[in-house]
Amino acid sequence: MTGGAARPASWPPLARALLPALCAAAVAIALAGCGGPHRSQAELRLEREDLIAVSRELKGVEGPVAVQLRESKRAWPLVVNGLPASSRGLAGTRAPVAAAAASAARVPIPPLMTEATAPSLTGPGSPLAGMFRTYVNLVTRGWTLIDAAIAQIEHGTPASARFARANVALYIDSVYDGQFDLAQIDKRLHKGYRELGGQAEFGSALTQAEVDALGAAYSEATARLHPHVGVKLGS
């Protein structure tokens, strides 16, 4: 046989054995290039319902989140480069850090966003729930451990004080990372809303104006801490 492609039967046994897998891979690549598998109207409707539900829960916790942001921004400049070296400086840090820890602990994780229920969410609502839960956990743990480190330095043994100072950068990083996650909700919310059809599909159940207002409460301008962490582990 001359010209054209060889028939599969004339190919080596290994090539014939791999042919089905190669064809499947080609189909998968083609689908990925076209935006992935087609979703049914029922699936899209469920994803919209989940995004609406998650948006309502985010709206419901705006108050405690705003308080937490205010307290974090008040305490952040005092710890961003590590805990003060002097006793007087450390004493001045104690109350703002304690307030930040208390405000973070009062931010609830809404029912749909808990580890037990979040896996049932579909579409863009799912990562939003995960980002919010991660924010709450990181910020609460970070400020609580910074507060505990201050107590160890002030009242603990010399060994405890050294350990606290050596590890406090981890806790400061935790706060920064948690606030960073919160600040990404705005972009992810708008992206998911557009992907699911925007105002034309959601109608009055979730309007563009509501998405814009909710996004502003969880935007980088509102939620991100400045400046970036200036202390390193062990310093």
Helices and strands as residue ranges (DSSP letters): G 8-10, H 13-33, H 41-60, H 62-79, H 87-105, G 111-113, G 118-120, H 125-155, H 158-183, H 185-195, H 198-202, G 203-205, H 208-217, H 220-223
